[in-house]
Amino acid sequence: MSKYDPLWEHVASRGERSCTLTFDDVADIIGLRIDHSFLNYKKELLRYGYQVGKISLKNETVTFERKA
């Protein structure tokens, strides 16, 4: 089990085509702030039918997109 599984499940359960969460939203869901390891773990999201579309460090947001 990955520390990001609760986040992947949250994104998939929303069922939206695209979903943008703030870093604070992510911290509320998984109990940690996003760190550099997120880049290694993001490929796990593909199993849930989504991918990371954009990470904005300036706005502190992450956009998730449903795979076509």
C-alpha angles and dihedrals in degrees: 000000000000125000086237097055093099089054094049090048091049093051093046093046091057089063093205125145090232131011129185120198129180120235086251090055089052091048090052091052100045102022095240139079118252111264135177091282087070088078090059095045099044092087088069088071090071089075088063094051096256139098136198106262103181139355115202113195090181094056094028093231137131122205119206121197131196112243113249 
